[in-house]
């Protein structure tokens, strides 16, 4: 049985720069988890983020503090990384949800135009 070809990662907005700002340990883990997603597998620790959009998931990274990567992998052509941020409170800040939601809506609108 052949494994599906890896999907490319597409970074939306400043999501790549955001993840590059993570601690070295968290950055390594984020890369590993996104690699799993690219290969069609599930990350080790995730939850659905329907508040952002249908099919959006949050990778939870536990290093010296909490980090989150929001992405959508349900689209055939790529894994879209919507947002990455350091989580400082139990509740995900509204600004982070709103930013990821805007990038998700913009992505869907762009795909419709093509």
Secondary structure, 3 states (H helix, E strand, C coil): CCCCCCCEEEECCCHHHHHHCCCHHHHHHHHHHHHHHHCCCCCCCEEECCCCCCCEEEEEEECCCEEEEEEECCCCCEEEEEEEEEECCCCCCHHHHHHHHHHHHHHHHHHHHC
